[in-house]
Amino acid sequence: MRCPDNEQWSAYADREAEPEEARSLEAHLSGCEVCRLTLRSLRAAKRVLGAEPVPAMPADLRRSLRRSIRDMRPAPDERSWRILLGGWLRPAAAFSLAAAALLFVLWMKRPVPRPTEAQAVPADLLLAAHDRFAMTIPLASAEVIVSAERPLLAGAASREEEGRDVY
Amino acid sequence: MSTELALLLGLALSPGFAKGPAALDVLRMTLDASEAAYEGEIRVATRKGSQELLVRFSPPARYRRQLLDELGTPALTLVSDGRTEWVYDRRRSAVWKGEPTDPDFKPMDPDEEYGLLTGNYAFALGPEDEVADRDCAVLEVRAKRGSALVQKLWVDRDYGVVLRRQSFGPDGSLSNEMRFVRVSLPAEDAGWDFSFRPPPGVKVEESRIRPDPMELWEAAAVSDLEPRTPGWLPPGFVFESVDLVPYREATLLHFRYTDGVDALSLFQCPSGLEVSFLGAGGADARSVRLAHSSARLALQADRKLLEWASGDRFVLIGSLGLDALRRVADSVK
């Protein structure tokens, strides 16, 4: 199957893909390491951008990034060669993507402000993040983690009372 | 997959089949998500008591898990249609919406995870057993260092679903157990609804946690913090990924380590950011000594939280022994 293009992955990352297309992309994702990397890089980039308006990417950088991603996609009949070559191409492709992604991320990087006054992050938020991670461990039991009930797996301090987050 | 699994299990349980490889075949199948829909009732027992859950699963990744209160009413509900997860806490009258946990969305691929597991643990089949009227292969998981029994898994012979699981602590005692008391497998997914409609008047919030596992260099590029990681890890543990956790105007780094069974988290918070233990075993928090500073230790269920300051602030969360946690903390430079 031909790899979906960046626009499709971008729509998928934004949850704007149609359900049928999303299913098709997920099916593709399960068998394509290159696209998993592409999606991960896109998500990292979107996280950096946050809610900020997206400035236009310099054309040269955009072309360079696209070229890097395109170059690392194996043609269908190339996959067997990759296996025969014992993964020789894999490091080269990974390096290519890493370099492009680094460039992209550095370009977008904006400083994250440090807290200016004493603030307290709730340990429950950290426990929630830990539990989310634990649920991805191969032999973890999601039911046991859920039954611990706390912390809320959403990890959201949603309301505030007297300046303190409430769970 | 069910035919394949049945064939493998048939081979595994036949007298002429070598014990080791058969156990690993069962392990492989256990690691795959079920391709059959199921629904049932689960009892989870921990040192603090037991609780019941109603579960419903439809492949590839749609689920509904409801934790019941003492009256049998859902107190906590997790629903995912595969793309969005809703968490509804009835008692707090709160709903959060976010990304579901995706076991496949991580840097480590299935083969690497399998290699990590089999490198750290030995797997063997015990005598067959039954759970909720279904035939199961029983997989015993032992640490290769010390050969302590870590987990016992009852794996459905036909579909590879774990129907019962016992986890053991470092001293060999049972730390928790989950068990299907009733299961319909395969169940016919006759229009199961995996959507969620918030109850009237309950405000829906965006989940704060959106896992986005990345490599260290990526985190260093997008964070204002200089990543500081431990120079020592417990035997068998490896770095899995680092994630960003936003909190107000700050961003925390979440370093994630695993040995295939256990999870260990290290959080690096910007200096100036305190950590509140309120509601996380904080009432029982006590002070412990590290090599160059003091730390706070709190216990929460089977996990320990160790918090200290060294320029930035750090929190270590895991189920390891205190000595191991201390050693990890002391090695963060």
Interface residues (C-beta under 8 A of the other chain):
Chain A: R15 A22 E26 S30 E33 R40 R43 A44 R47 V48 A98 A101 L102 V105 L106 K109 P111 V112 P113 R114 P115 T116 E117 A118 Q119 A120 V121 P122 A123 D124 L125 L126 L127 A128 A129 H130 R132 F133 A134 M135 T136 I137 P138 L139 A140 S141 A142 E143 V144 V146 S147 A148 E149 R150 P151 L152 L153 A154 G155 A156 A157 S158 R159 R164 D165 Y167
Chain B: T30 L31 I42 V44 T46 Q51 L53 V55 P60 R65 L67 A75 L76 L78 G82 R83 T84 V87 D89 R92 A94 W96 K97 G98 T101 D102 P103 D104 F105 K106 P107 D109 E113 Y114 L117 V141 Q151 L153 V162 R165 S167 N176 M178 K203 E205 E206 S207 R208 I209 R210 P211 D212 P213 M214 W217 E218 A221 V222 S223 D224 L225 E240 D243 L244 V245 Y247 R248 E249 A250 T251 L252 H254 R256 T258 G260 V261 D262 A263 S265 F267 C269 P270 S271 G272 L273 E274 V275 S276 F277 L278 G279 A280 G282 A298 Q300 A301 R303 L305 E307 V315 I317 G318
